[in-house]
Structures are given as C-alpha cells and as structure tokens.
Amino acid sequence: MKSTITRSLIFAIVLFVSPVTGQAGDRPTVPAEIVADYVYAVIESHRAFYTTHVVERLDEQEGTKADGDWRQKKKTLPLPVQLVTESSEMLSTKFTGIRYRLISLWPINPRNSAKDQEDKHSLEVLGERPERPVTRTIKIEDQDYFHAIYADLAVSPACVACHNTHPNSPKKNFQVGDVMGGLVIEFPLRK
C-alpha cells in the first residue's frame, strides 16, 4: 500500500511540481494551488480507500485491527494517520522538499498539534469553511515553500469510533463528515 501511494505522489510531483511557478521558458507553469490540489487528491484518495476498504472492513469482520503500536504488535495494521505519516517519510527519502502531515486542534498524539498560531487559526477557518484549503507561503531554511492545509474529514464510522473512544482523545463527539483537523501539504517554490 505504501509503495502505491509513493509511486502515485512521485508521478504527481514529476508532472506538476517540476514546472511550478517562476520562469519555465517555453514550458507551461502550473500554479502552486493546483499542484497542492493534485497532491491532496492522491493522498486523500489513498487514505480514504485504506480506511474504508481495509481498516473498516477488517474491523467489521472482527479480523485484524488497526493499532497505534502496529510495529510492536503482531497481526495489527497501521492507523490511517500512520499511513499518511509513513508515506510522507518514504516520499521525503525519494524526493526532497515535499512533505505532508495531519494536524488537529484535538490531536490524540500531541505531535499532531498545530505547529504555530497561523496553523491553529487555519484549522479554525477550516472548521467553518472546509470546502477550500487555507494557503500561505512560508520560509524554511531561506527557501520559500507553498503551505496548504486541507480539511481532514471523518470519512467513515471507523474514524469516529476510534477518536471518540480513544482514552487520549480530547474530543469525544465526532460524527461522520465532521472536520477532525487538517492535512498540511508543503513543497518548495522555485526562486
């Protein structure tokens, strides 16, 4: 599963990120917002498929469960958030610059908190208007990066059940379709 996500993202990056912004000679350029939309579509489609057709189906069959400690426990699967984290780490070893992660105002794992006040505000905006991402340009080591946060919706009953029953969850009343947080996508812009 992870290699499929990695291949799909590399394909999207090769097609869309390489000609992003700046002077490209005779090549057409693709706006950073469009590139982020494509990358988001790939990540979200893979994660939604994994959640609904693997995690949820196995849970319904009382088979293998998704667990945060999947590396230590035999016969368990990574949680959907771990699918995102692991695939981002794999991608960053093959293509430097692009990265993505899930964040929330109510993270089960504190590492998934908003990193700054602007991201926290972006999550609040997405809670009110989830249909479009919140974007900005940020600096990382003197390089301009496009930074987009897309609404992370509870796509299945498995998402809701996990978050509502987890002992470390600060919010316990999610419903399918609710905004649970945001998917952050970052990639470098050409100078």
ZAMARGU-4260 file (C-alpha; in steps of 0.2 Angstrom, whole numbers, plus 5000, padded with zeros to 4 digits):
<rodrens>
0) 5000/5000/5000 | 5014/5012/5005 | 5023/5009/4988 | 5007/5013/4978 | 5005/5029/4987
5) 5023/5034/4985 | 5023/5030/4966 | 5007/5040/4964 | 5014/5055/4973 | 5030/5054/4964
10) 5020/5054/4947 | 5010/5069/4953 | 5026/5078/4958 | 5035/5075/4942 | 5020/5080/4932
15) 5015/5095/4942 | 5029/5102/4954 | 5043/5102/4942 | 5036/5116/4932 | 5028/5126/4946
20) 5030/5145/4947 | 5044/5155/4940 | 5051/5156/4923 | 5050/5140/4914 | 5055/5145/4896
25) 5043/5138/4884 | 5036/5126/4896 | 5019/5130/4904 | 5018/5133/4923 | 5006/5126/4935
30) 5000/5137/4949 | 5006/5131/4966 | 4987/5130/4972 | 4984/5117/4958 | 4999/5107/4962
35) 4993/5106/4980 | 4976/5101/4975 | 4983/5086/4964 | 4994/5080/4979 | 4980/5082/4991
40) 4968/5072/4979 | 4981/5057/4978 | 4984/5057/4997 | 4966/5058/5002 | 4960/5045/4990
45) 4973/5033/4996 | 4969/5036/5014 | 4950/5035/5012 | 4952/5019/5002 | 4963/5012/5016
50) 4951/5017/5030 | 4935/5011/5022 | 4941/4996/5012 | 4954/4989/5024 | 4953/4995/5041
55) 4934/4996/5042 | 4931/4980/5033 | 4943/4970/5044 | 4936/4978/5059 | 4918/4973/5054
60) 4924/4955/5051 | 4932/4955/5068 | 4949/4952/5060 | 4965/4962/5061 | 4963/4978/5069
65) 4972/4995/5066 | 4983/5000/5081 | 4995/5014/5085 | 5008/5001/5091 | 5007/4991/5075
70) 5026/4989/5074 | 5026/4980/5091 | 5010/4970/5090 | 5008/4956/5078 | 4993/4955/5067
75) 4989/4974/5068 | 4988/4987/5054 | 4994/5005/5055 | 4981/5018/5059 | 4976/5029/5044
80) 4986/5044/5052 | 5001/5032/5052 | 4998/5028/5034 | 5000/5047/5030 | 5015/5049/5041
85) 5024/5034/5035 | 5021/5038/5016 | 5027/5056/5019 | 5043/5049/5027 | 5045/5037/5012
90) 5042/5050/4999 | 5054/5063/5008 | 5068/5050/5006 | 5065/5049/4987 | 5061/5067/4983
95) 5067/5081/4994 | 5056/5095/4998 | 5038/5089/4998 | 5030/5084/5014 | 5013/5082/5022
100) 5006/5078/5039 | 4989/5078/5048 | 4986/5091/5062 | 4972/5094/5073 | 4965/5106/5087
105) 4961/5089/5096 | 4975/5078/5092 | 4976/5061/5101 | 4995/5062/5099 | 5002/5079/5104
110) 5014/5078/5089 | 4999/5081/5078 | 4995/5098/5085 | 4996/5114/5075 | 5014/5120/5075
115) 5010/5138/5076 | 4996/5151/5079 | 4994/5153/5060 | 4990/5134/5058 | 4979/5134/5073
120) 4969/5149/5065 | 4969/5139/5048 | 4961/5124/5057 | 4948/5136/5065 | 4944/5143/5047
125) 4943/5125/5040 | 4930/5121/5054 | 4919/5134/5047 | 4923/5133/5029 | 4930/5115/5025
130) 4927/5116/5006 | 4944/5126/5001 | 4961/5125/5009 | 4970/5138/5018 | 4986/5143/5010
135) 5001/5153/5013 | 5020/5155/5008 | 5032/5150/5022 | 5051/5151/5024 | 5061/5135/5028
140) 5080/5137/5028 | 5079/5153/5017 | 5068/5143/5004 | 5050/5148/5000 | 5038/5134/5002
145) 5020/5133/4997 | 5010/5128/5013 | 4992/5122/5011 | 4980/5115/5024 | 4965/5105/5018
150) 4951/5100/5030 | 4953/5082/5036 | 4935/5075/5037 | 4929/5059/5046 | 4926/5048/5031
155) 4920/5033/5040 | 4912/5026/5056 | 4929/5019/5060 | 4937/5036/5061 | 4923/5042/5073
160) 4924/5027/5084 | 4942/5027/5086 | 4943/5046/5090 | 4928/5046/5101 | 4933/5031/5112
165) 4952/5034/5112 | 4957/5037/5130 | 4969/5051/5125 | 4956/5060/5113 | 4952/5077/5119
170) 4936/5077/5109 | 4923/5063/5110 | 4908/5068/5100 | 4914/5067/5082 | 4902/5062/5068
175) 4905/5056/5051 | 4908/5071/5040 | 4915/5082/5054 | 4931/5091/5052 | 4943/5082/5063
180) 4958/5093/5058 | 4969/5097/5043 | 4981/5089/5030 | 4996/5100/5028 | 5005/5099/5012
185) 5021/5109/5009 | 5033/5109/4994 | 5047/5121/4989 | 5043/5135/4976 | 5056/5140/4963
190) 5066/5155/4965
</rodrens>
